[in-house]
């Protein structure tokens, strides 16, 4: 996984966590749900990148 991908995924995950916290603090369930979804999307992208890297390592 490139450093840029890693940074991008971490930034997206942090933004999702912030949005989730904002939704919780304001009682806005829609914003909270959007934050959870954004965080989960970033985690899934990161897992996919790690899997891709592991597969690459197996064949090198």
C-alpha positions as MATLAB code, in Angstrom:
seq = 'XXXXXXXXXXXXXXXXXXXXXXXXXXXXXXXXXXXXXXXXXXXXXXXXXXXXXXXXXXXX';
ca = [
       0.000    0.000    0.000;
       1.445    3.341   -0.946;
       1.920    6.026    1.637;
      -0.566    8.219   -0.226;
      -3.240    5.504   -0.088;
      -2.529    4.904    3.581;
      -2.793    8.619    4.366;
      -5.953    8.993    2.285;
      -7.658    6.076    4.030;
      -6.628    7.337    7.465;
      -7.904   10.831    6.658;
     -11.221    9.464    5.397;
     -11.574    7.293    8.500;
     -10.833   10.268   10.772;
     -13.342   12.436    8.909;
     -15.967    9.722    9.311;
     -15.260    9.434   13.017;
     -15.558   13.203   13.402;
     -18.834   13.263   11.494;
     -20.146   10.388   13.616;
     -19.197   12.239   16.822;
     -20.824   15.439   15.562;
     -24.008   13.532   14.795;
     -24.013   11.998   18.267;
     -23.355   15.343   19.943;
     -26.123   17.134   18.056;
     -28.598   14.261   18.090;
     -28.573   14.144   14.292;
     -28.924   10.460   13.452;
     -28.468   11.042    9.714;
     -25.083   12.737   10.189;
     -24.064   10.050   12.645;
     -24.997    7.314   10.153;
     -23.098    9.089    7.367;
     -20.032    9.201    9.609;
     -20.260    5.502   10.392;
     -20.644    4.697    6.689;
     -17.678    6.890    5.741;
     -15.523    5.297    8.448;
     -16.524    1.777    7.365;
     -15.801    2.598    3.724;
     -12.291    3.762    4.629;
     -11.671    0.628    6.704;
     -12.849   -1.579    3.830;
     -10.575    0.219    1.363;
      -7.647   -0.208    3.730;
      -8.391   -3.923    4.161;
      -8.574   -4.332    0.387;
      -5.220   -2.625   -0.046;
      -3.645   -4.871    2.599;
      -5.081   -7.963    0.907;
      -3.756   -6.805   -2.458;
      -0.315   -6.228   -0.940;
      -0.332   -9.647    0.728;
      -1.219  -11.312   -2.581;
       1.556   -9.407   -4.317;
       4.039  -10.549   -1.663;
       2.993  -14.175   -2.119;
       3.850  -14.111   -5.807;
       7.080  -12.134   -5.580;
];
